[in-house]
Amino acid sequence: MAIWREILFAMSMSWLVPAAAFAQERSNEWGWGMHPMGWMGGAWGIGMMFMMFFFWILILVGLVIGIRWLMNETKGRRGDTALEILRQRYARGEINKEEFETKKRDLS
């Protein structure tokens, strides 16, 4: 019995939904008024679409550049590490100048 009461109540209150729509300041037709996408005859919507497109392009380009930079940083460290070890061995006196120059040319 209670379910029928709720259904009847919902049906009797359904007139409020269209009344709320009619109570708005403007109707569905914007007419000559200002529409958010109405700048330059609707071109602003296309402009915003292009701006969003360029935004995502900038994000993707930034990610690619960032990843490439990180890859070069790690690659550069590996290349310098062998030469740095060679310099440290020469500085400690473990290898002589001729051996240092030979190995340096091999690494380059």
N, CA, C and O atoms as a GROMACS GRO file, in nm:
protein
  432
    1MET      N    1   0.082  -0.119   0.000
    1MET     CA    2   0.000   0.000   0.000
    1MET      C    3   0.087   0.126   0.000
    1MET      O    4   0.053   0.226  -0.063
    2ALA      N    5   0.200   0.119   0.071
    2ALA     CA    6   0.286   0.237   0.081
    2ALA      C    7   0.352   0.269  -0.052
    2ALA      O    8   0.376   0.386  -0.082
    3ILE      N    9   0.382   0.168  -0.132
    3ILE     CA   10   0.445   0.192  -0.262
    3ILE      C   11   0.352   0.270  -0.353
    3ILE      O   12   0.397   0.354  -0.430
    4TRP      N   13   0.220   0.241  -0.345
    4TRP     CA   14   0.124   0.314  -0.429
    4TRP      C   15   0.115   0.460  -0.388
    4TRP      O   16   0.096   0.548  -0.472
    5ARG      N   17   0.129   0.485  -0.259
    5ARG     CA   18   0.126   0.623  -0.211
    5ARG      C   19   0.246   0.701  -0.267
    5ARG      O   20   0.232   0.817  -0.306
    6GLU      N   21   0.363   0.637  -0.270
    6GLU     CA   22   0.482   0.702  -0.322
    6GLU      C   23   0.470   0.727  -0.472
    6GLU      O   24   0.511   0.832  -0.521
    7ILE      N   25   0.416   0.632  -0.545
    7ILE     CA   26   0.397   0.650  -0.689
    7ILE      C   27   0.299   0.763  -0.717
    7ILE      O   28   0.324   0.846  -0.804
    8LEU      N   29   0.188   0.766  -0.644
    8LEU     CA   30   0.091   0.874  -0.662
    8LEU      C   31   0.152   1.010  -0.628
    8LEU      O   32   0.125   1.109  -0.695
    9PHE      N   33   0.231   1.013  -0.522
    9PHE     CA   34   0.297   1.140  -0.485
    9PHE      C   35   0.392   1.185  -0.594
    9PHE      O   36   0.395   1.303  -0.630
   10ALA      N   37   0.472   1.092  -0.647
   10ALA     CA   38   0.566   1.126  -0.753
   10ALA      C   39   0.493   1.175  -0.878
   10ALA      O   40   0.538   1.270  -0.943
   11MET      N   41   0.382   1.112  -0.911
   11MET     CA   42   0.305   1.154  -1.028
   11MET      C   43   0.242   1.290  -1.006
   11MET      O   44   0.236   1.371  -1.099
   12SER      N   45   0.194   1.316  -0.887
   12SER     CA   46   0.130   1.445  -0.862
   12SER      C   47   0.232   1.558  -0.855
   12SER      O   48   0.197   1.674  -0.881
   13MET      N   49   0.356   1.529  -0.822
   13MET     CA   50   0.458   1.632  -0.814
   13MET      C   51   0.533   1.651  -0.946
   13MET      O   52   0.619   1.739  -0.956
   14SER      N   53   0.501   1.571  -1.046
   14SER     CA   54   0.573   1.580  -1.172
   14SER      C   55   0.548   1.711  -1.245
   14SER      O   56   0.623   1.745  -1.336
   15TRP      N   57   0.447   1.785  -1.209
   15TRP     CA   58   0.421   1.915  -1.272
   15TRP      C   59   0.527   2.017  -1.231
   15TRP      O   60   0.542   2.118  -1.299
   16LEU      N   61   0.600   1.992  -1.122
   16LEU     CA   62   0.702   2.087  -1.078
   16LEU      C   63   0.823   2.091  -1.170
   16LEU      O   64   0.890   2.194  -1.179
   17VAL      N   65   0.854   1.982  -1.238
   17VAL     CA   66   0.972   1.978  -1.324
   17VAL      C   67   0.960   2.075  -1.440
   17VAL      O   68   1.051   2.155  -1.461
   18PRO      N   69   0.850   2.073  -1.518
   18PRO     CA   70   0.839   2.174  -1.624
   18PRO      C   71   0.826   2.315  -1.569
   18PRO      O   72   0.872   2.410  -1.632
   19ALA      N   73   0.763   2.330  -1.453
   19ALA     CA   74   0.750   2.464  -1.395
   19ALA      C   75   0.886   2.522  -1.361
   19ALA      O   76   0.907   2.642  -1.375
   20ALA      N   77   0.980   2.438  -1.316
   20ALA     CA   78   1.114   2.487  -1.286
   20ALA      C   79   1.186   2.530  -1.413
   20ALA      O   80   1.263   2.625  -1.412
   21ALA      N   81   1.160   2.459  -1.523
   21ALA     CA   82   1.223   2.496  -1.649
   21ALA      C   83   1.167   2.628  -1.700
   21ALA      O   84   1.243   2.709  -1.754
   22PHE      N   85   1.037   2.652  -1.684
   22PHE     CA   86   0.977   2.777  -1.730
   22PHE      C   87   1.016   2.894  -1.642
   22PHE      O   88   1.010   3.009  -1.685
   23ALA      N   89   1.055   2.866  -1.519
   23ALA     CA   90   1.091   2.974  -1.427
   23ALA      C   91   1.231   3.028  -1.452
   23ALA      O   92   1.273   3.124  -1.388
   24GLN      N   93   1.304   2.968  -1.543
   24GLN     CA   94   1.438   3.017  -1.572
   24GLN      C   95   1.431   3.152  -1.641
   24GLN      O   96   1.328   3.191  -1.696
   25GLU      N   97   1.543   3.223  -1.636
   25GLU     CA   98   1.549   3.358  -1.693
   25GLU      C   99   1.531   3.355  -1.844
   25GLU      O  100   1.463   3.441  -1.900
   26ARG      N  101   1.591   3.258  -1.910
   26ARG     CA  102   1.584   3.251  -2.056
   26ARG      C  103   1.522   3.120  -2.098
   26ARG      O  104   1.524   3.022  -2.024
   27SER      N  105   1.468   3.120  -2.216
   27SER     CA  106   1.414   2.996  -2.271
   27SER      C  107   1.526   2.917  -2.337
   27SER      O  108   1.643   2.957  -2.331
   28ASN      N  109   1.492   2.807  -2.400
   28ASN     CA  110   1.592   2.726  -2.468
   28ASN      C  111   1.650   2.796  -2.589
   28ASN      O  112   1.764   2.771  -2.626
   29GLU      N  113   1.572   2.884  -2.650
   29GLU     CA  114   1.622   2.960  -2.764
   29GLU      C  115   1.689   3.086  -2.713
   29GLU      O  116   1.626   3.166  -2.644
   30TRP      N  117   1.814   3.103  -2.745
   30TRP     CA  118   1.889   3.215  -2.691
   30TRP      C  119   1.855   3.346  -2.763
   30TRP      O  120   1.875   3.454  -2.708
   31GLY      N  121   1.804   3.336  -2.884
   31GLY     CA  122   1.767   3.457  -2.955
   31GLY      C  123   1.890   3.544  -2.982
   31GLY      O  124   1.995   3.493  -3.020
   32TRP      N  125   1.875   3.675  -2.962
   32TRP     CA  126   1.986   3.768  -2.987
   32TRP      C  127   2.072   3.786  -2.862
   32TRP      O  128   2.168   3.863  -2.864
   33GLY      N  129   2.039   3.717  -2.755
   33GLY     CA  130   2.116   3.732  -2.631
   33GLY      C  131   2.253   3.668  -2.642
   33GLY      O  132   2.287   3.606  -2.742
   34MET      N  133   2.331   3.685  -2.538
   34MET     CA  134   2.468   3.635  -2.538
   34MET      C  135   2.469   3.486  -2.503
   34MET      O  136   2.419   3.447  -2.398
   35HIS      N  137   2.523   3.405  -2.589
   35HIS     CA  138   2.540   3.263  -2.565
   35HIS      C  139   2.687   3.238  -2.537
   35HIS      O  140   2.772   3.303  -2.598
   36PRO      N  141   2.721   3.146  -2.446
   36PRO     CA  142   2.863   3.125  -2.415
   36PRO      C  143   2.949   3.090  -2.535
   36PRO      O  144   3.067   3.124  -2.538
   37MET      N  145   2.893   3.022  -2.634
   37MET     CA  146   2.969   2.986  -2.753
   37MET      C  147   2.936   3.077  -2.871
   37MET      O  148   2.972   3.047  -2.985
   38GLY      N  149   2.870   3.188  -2.845
   38GLY     CA  150   2.818   3.269  -2.952
   38GLY      C  151   2.909   3.379  -3.002
   38GLY      O  152   2.867   3.459  -3.085
   39TRP      N  153   3.030   3.386  -2.956
   39TRP     CA  154   3.121   3.491  -3.000
   39TRP      C  155   3.154   3.472  -3.147
   39TRP      O  156   3.190   3.361  -3.187
   40MET      N  157   3.143   3.571  -3.226
   40MET     CA  158   3.169   3.568  -3.370
   40MET      C  159   3.085   3.460  -3.440
   40MET      O  160   3.137   3.383  -3.520
   41GLY      N  161   2.958   3.456  -3.410
   41GLY     CA  162   2.869   3.363  -3.477
   41GLY      C  163   2.894   3.217  -3.446
   41GLY      O  164   2.874   3.132  -3.532
   42GLY      N  165   2.937   3.186  -3.327
   42GLY     CA  166   2.962   3.048  -3.288
   42GLY      C  167   3.104   3.002  -3.312
   42GLY      O  168   3.136   2.886  -3.285
   43ALA      N  169   3.189   3.089  -3.361
   43ALA     CA  170   3.327   3.049  -3.390
   43ALA      C  171   3.407   3.027  -3.262
   43ALA      O  172   3.510   2.958  -3.265
   44TRP      N  173   3.364   3.082  -3.153
   44TRP     CA  174   3.439   3.066  -3.029
   44TRP      C  175   3.441   2.920  -2.985
   44TRP      O  176   3.539   2.874  -2.925
   45GLY      N  177   3.334   2.846  -3.014
   45GLY     CA  178   3.335   2.703  -2.982
   45GLY      C  179   3.443   2.630  -3.059
   45GLY      O  180   3.510   2.542  -3.004
   46ILE      N  181   3.460   2.664  -3.185
   46ILE     CA  182   3.567   2.604  -3.266
   46ILE      C  183   3.702   2.648  -3.214
   46ILE      O  184   3.797   2.570  -3.209
   47GLY      N  185   3.712   2.777  -3.175
   47GLY     CA  186   3.838   2.827  -3.118
   47GLY      C  187   3.876   2.754  -2.991
   47GLY      O  188   3.993   2.722  -2.970
   48MET      N  189   3.777   2.728  -2.906
   48MET     CA  190   3.806   2.655  -2.782
   48MET      C  191   3.847   2.512  -2.812
   48MET      O  192   3.930   2.455  -2.741
   49MET      N  193   3.789   2.453  -2.916
   49MET     CA  194   3.827   2.318  -2.955
   49MET      C  195   3.974   2.315  -2.998
   49MET      O  196   4.049   2.225  -2.960
   50PHE      N  197   4.015   2.415  -3.078
   50PHE     CA  198   4.155   2.422  -3.121
   50PHE      C  199   4.249   2.449  -3.004
   50PHE      O  200   4.360   2.395  -2.999
   51MET      N  201   4.205   2.532  -2.910
   51MET     CA  202   4.291   2.558  -2.793
   51MET      C  203   4.311   2.431  -2.712
   51MET      O  204   4.421   2.406  -2.662
   52MET      N  205   4.207   2.350  -2.697
   52MET     CA  206   4.221   2.224  -2.624
   52MET      C  207   4.312   2.128  -2.700
   52MET      O  208   4.391   2.056  -2.640
   53PHE      N  209   4.299   2.128  -2.832
   53PHE     CA  210   4.387   2.045  -2.915
   53PHE      C  211   4.533   2.086  -2.896
   53PHE      O  212   4.619   2.000  -2.875
   54PHE      N  213   4.562   2.216  -2.902
   54PHE     CA  214   4.699   2.263  -2.883
   54PHE      C  215   4.749   2.240  -2.742
   54PHE      O  216   4.868   2.216  -2.721
   55PHE      N  217   4.659   2.246  -2.644
   55PHE     CA  218   4.697   2.217  -2.505
   55PHE      C  219   4.749   2.074  -2.494
   55PHE      O  220   4.854   2.050  -2.434
   56TRP      N  221   4.676   1.977  -2.551
   56TRP     CA  222   4.718   1.838  -2.543
   56TRP      C  223   4.844   1.813  -2.625
   56TRP      O  224   4.928   1.730  -2.589
   57ILE      N  225   4.858   1.884  -2.737
   57ILE     CA  226   4.982   1.872  -2.815
   57ILE      C  227   5.100   1.920  -2.730
   57ILE      O  228   5.204   1.856  -2.728
   58LEU      N  229   5.083   2.033  -2.661
   58LEU     CA  230   5.191   2.084  -2.575
   58LEU      C  231   5.225   1.985  -2.463
   58LEU      O  232   5.342   1.965  -2.431
   59ILE      N  233   5.123   1.924  -2.405
   59ILE     CA  234   5.147   1.825  -2.298
   59ILE      C  235   5.227   1.706  -2.355
   59ILE      O  236   5.324   1.663  -2.294
   60LEU      N  237   5.185   1.655  -2.470
   60LEU     CA  238   5.256   1.540  -2.529
   60LEU      C  239   5.398   1.576  -2.570
   60LEU      O  240   5.490   1.497  -2.547
   61VAL      N  241   5.417   1.693  -2.631
   61VAL     CA  242   5.552   1.735  -2.670
   61VAL      C  243   5.639   1.751  -2.545
   61VAL      O  244   5.755   1.711  -2.546
   62GLY      N  245   5.583   1.808  -2.440
   62GLY     CA  246   5.658   1.822  -2.314
   62GLY      C  247   5.700   1.688  -2.257
   62GLY      O  248   5.812   1.672  -2.209
   63LEU      N  249   5.609   1.591  -2.262
   63LEU     CA  250   5.643   1.457  -2.212
   63LEU      C  251   5.753   1.393  -2.296
   63LEU      O  252   5.847   1.334  -2.241
   64VAL      N  253   5.744   1.405  -2.428
   64VAL     CA  254   5.846   1.346  -2.515
   64VAL      C  255   5.981   1.412  -2.490
   64VAL      O  256   6.083   1.343  -2.479
   65ILE      N  257   5.983   1.545  -2.482
   65ILE     CA  258   6.109   1.615  -2.458
   65ILE      C  259   6.166   1.577  -2.321
   65ILE      O  260   6.286   1.557  -2.307
   66GLY      N  261   6.078   1.568  -2.221
   66GLY     CA  262   6.125   1.529  -2.087
   66GLY      C  263   6.183   1.389  -2.083
   66GLY      O  264   6.286   1.366  -2.020
   67ILE      N  265   6.119   1.296  -2.151
   67ILE     CA  266   6.168   1.158  -2.152
   67ILE      C  267   6.301   1.150  -2.228
   67ILE      O  268   6.394   1.082  -2.185
   68ARG      N  269   6.309   1.220  -2.342
   68ARG     CA  270   6.434   1.219  -2.419
   68ARG      C  271   6.548   1.282  -2.338
   68ARG      O  272   6.661   1.234  -2.343
   69TRP      N  273   6.517   1.388  -2.264
   69TRP     CA  274   6.619   1.453  -2.182
   69TRP      C  275   6.668   1.358  -2.073
   69TRP      O  276   6.788   1.349  -2.047
   70LEU      N  277   6.573   1.288  -2.009
   70LEU     CA  278   6.613   1.192  -1.905
   70LEU      C  279   6.696   1.078  -1.963
   70LEU      O  280   6.791   1.032  -1.900
   71MET      N  281   6.660   1.033  -2.083
   71MET     CA  282   6.737   0.925  -2.145
   71MET      C  283   6.879   0.972  -2.177
   71MET      O  284   6.975   0.898  -2.157
   72ASN      N  285   6.893   1.096  -2.225
   72ASN     CA  286   7.027   1.149  -2.255
   72ASN      C  287   7.108   1.171  -2.128
   72ASN      O  288   7.230   1.153  -2.128
   73GLU      N  289   7.041   1.210  -2.021
   73GLU     CA  290   7.112   1.230  -1.894
   73GLU      C  291   7.172   1.099  -1.844
   73GLU      O  292   7.288   1.095  -1.802
   74THR      N  293   7.093   0.991  -1.848
   74THR     CA  294   7.145   0.863  -1.800
   74THR      C  295   7.251   0.809  -1.894
   74THR      O  296   7.348   0.747  -1.849
   75LYS      N  297   7.234   0.830  -2.024
   75LYS     CA  298   7.334   0.783  -2.120
   75LYS      C  299   7.464   0.860  -2.103
   75LYS      O  300   7.572   0.802  -2.111
   76GLY      N  301   7.454   0.990  -2.080
   76GLY     CA  302   7.573   1.072  -2.061
   76GLY      C  303   7.649   1.033  -1.936
   76GLY      O  304   7.772   1.035  -1.935
   77ARG      N  305   7.579   0.998  -1.833
   77ARG     CA  306   7.646   0.957  -1.709
   77ARG      C  307   7.723   0.827  -1.727
   77ARG      O  308   7.833   0.812  -1.674
   78ARG      N  309   7.666   0.735  -1.802
   78ARG     CA  310   7.735   0.608  -1.824
   78ARG      C  311   7.863   0.629  -1.904
   78ARG      O  312   7.966   0.569  -1.873
   79GLY      N  313   7.858   0.714  -2.006
   79GLY     CA  314   7.975   0.740  -2.087
   79GLY      C  315   8.085   0.810  -2.008
   79GLY      O  316   8.203   0.778  -2.024
   80ASP      N  317   8.048   0.904  -1.924
   80ASP     CA  318   8.145   0.975  -1.843
   80ASP      C  319   8.199   0.890  -1.730
   80ASP      O  320   8.308   0.916  -1.680
   81THR      N  321   8.125   0.791  -1.689
   81THR     CA  322   8.168   0.710  -1.576
   81THR      C  323   8.297   0.634  -1.608
   81THR      O  324   8.388   0.629  -1.526
   82ALA      N  325   8.305   0.574  -1.726
   82ALA     CA  326   8.426   0.498  -1.762
   82ALA      C  327   8.547   0.590  -1.771
   82ALA      O  328   8.656   0.556  -1.724
   83LEU      N  329   8.528   0.707  -1.832
   83LEU     CA  330   8.639   0.802  -1.843
   83LEU      C  331   8.677   0.856  -1.706
   83LEU      O  332   8.795   0.878  -1.677
   84GLU      N  333   8.578   0.876  -1.622
   84GLU     CA  334   8.606   0.925  -1.486
   84GLU      C  335   8.683   0.820  -1.406
   84GLU      O  336   8.775   0.855  -1.331
   85ILE      N  337   8.648   0.695  -1.420
   85ILE     CA  338   8.721   0.588  -1.350
   85ILE      C  339   8.865   0.582  -1.401
   85ILE      O  340   8.960   0.565  -1.323
   86LEU      N  341   8.881   0.599  -1.533
   86LEU     CA  342   9.015   0.598  -1.591
   86LEU      C  343   9.098   0.714  -1.534
   86LEU      O  344   9.215   0.695  -1.501
   87ARG      N  345   9.039   0.830  -1.524
   87ARG     CA  346   9.110   0.947  -1.468
   87ARG      C  347   9.147   0.924  -1.322
   87ARG      O  348   9.256   0.961  -1.278
   88GLN      N  349   9.056   0.863  -1.246
   88GLN     CA  350   9.084   0.836  -1.105
   88GLN      C  351   9.198   0.735  -1.091
   88GLN      O  352   9.284   0.750  -1.004
   89ARG      N  353   9.200   0.633  -1.177
   89ARG     CA  354   9.309   0.534  -1.171
   89ARG      C  355   9.442   0.599  -1.205
   89ARG      O  356   9.545   0.566  -1.146
   90TYR      N  357   9.440   0.692  -1.302
   90TYR     CA  358   9.564   0.762  -1.339
   90TYR      C  359   9.609   0.854  -1.225
   90TYR      O  360   9.728   0.865  -1.197
   91ALA      N  361   9.514   0.918  -1.162
   91ALA     CA  362   9.546   1.008  -1.050
   91ALA      C  363   9.601   0.929  -0.932
   91ALA      O  364   9.688   0.981  -0.862
   92ARG      N  365   9.556   0.810  -0.907
   92ARG     CA  366   9.607   0.729  -0.796
   92ARG      C  367   9.739   0.662  -0.830
   92ARG      O  368   9.807   0.609  -0.742
   93GLY      N  369   9.776   0.666  -0.958
   93GLY     CA  370   9.903   0.606  -0.997
   93GLY      C  371   9.894   0.459  -1.033
   93GLY      O  372   9.997   0.393  -1.044
   94GLU      N  373   9.776   0.407  -1.050
   94GLU     CA  374   9.759   0.267  -1.085
   94GLU      C  375   9.801   0.240  -1.230
   94GLU      O  376   9.845   0.129  -1.261
   95ILE      N  377   9.787   0.339  -1.319
   95ILE     CA  378   9.828   0.324  -1.459
   95ILE      C  379   9.918   0.442  -1.496
   95ILE      O  380   9.910   0.549  -1.436
   96ASN      N  381  10.004   0.420  -1.594
   96ASN     CA  382  10.095   0.527  -1.636
   96ASN      C  383  10.029   0.611  -1.746
   96ASN      O  384   9.917   0.583  -1.788
   97LYS      N  385  10.102   0.716  -1.791
   97LYS     CA  386  10.046   0.810  -1.887
   97LYS      C  387  10.018   0.744  -2.022
   97LYS      O  388   9.915   0.772  -2.083
   98GLU      N  389  10.108   0.657  -2.069
   98GLU     CA  390  10.087   0.592  -2.198
   98GLU      C  391   9.961   0.505  -2.196
   98GLU      O  392   9.882   0.508  -2.290
   99GLU      N  393   9.944   0.428  -2.090
   99GLU     CA  394   9.826   0.343  -2.077
   99GLU      C  395   9.699   0.428  -2.066
   99GLU      O  396   9.596   0.394  -2.123
  100PHE      N  397   9.708   0.540  -1.993
  100PHE     CA  398   9.594   0.631  -1.980
  100PHE      C  399   9.551   0.686  -2.116
  100PHE      O  400   9.433   0.687  -2.149
  101GLU      N  401   9.650   0.734  -2.194
  101GLU     CA  402   9.619   0.791  -2.326
  101GLU      C  403   9.561   0.686  -2.421
  101GLU      O  404   9.469   0.715  -2.497
  102THR      N  405   9.615   0.565  -2.416
  102THR     CA  406   9.565   0.458  -2.501
  102THR      C  407   9.420   0.424  -2.468
  102THR      O  408   9.337   0.413  -2.558
  103LYS      N  409   9.392   0.408  -2.341
  103LYS     CA  410   9.255   0.372  -2.300
  103LYS      C  411   9.159   0.489  -2.322
  103LYS      O  412   9.041   0.468  -2.352
  104LYS      N  413   9.209   0.610  -2.307
  104LYS     CA  414   9.125   0.728  -2.333
  104LYS      C  415   9.084   0.733  -2.480
  104LYS      O  416   8.969   0.764  -2.511
  105ARG      N  417   9.178   0.703  -2.573
  105ARG     CA  418   9.146   0.700  -2.714
  105ARG      C  419   9.047   0.587  -2.745
  105ARG      O  420   8.958   0.603  -2.829
  106ASP      N  421   9.061   0.475  -2.677
  106ASP     CA  422   8.968   0.363  -2.697
  106ASP      C  423   8.826   0.400  -2.653
  106ASP      O  424   8.729   0.358  -2.717
  107LEU      N  425   8.815   0.476  -2.546
  107LEU     CA  426   8.683   0.516  -2.496
  107LEU      C  427   8.617   0.623  -2.580
  107LEU      O  428   8.494   0.631  -2.584
  108SER      N  429   8.696   0.705  -2.647
  108SER     CA  430   8.640   0.816  -2.724
  108SER      C  431   8.587   0.774  -2.857
  108SER      O  432   8.537   0.857  -2.933
   0.00000   0.00000   0.00000
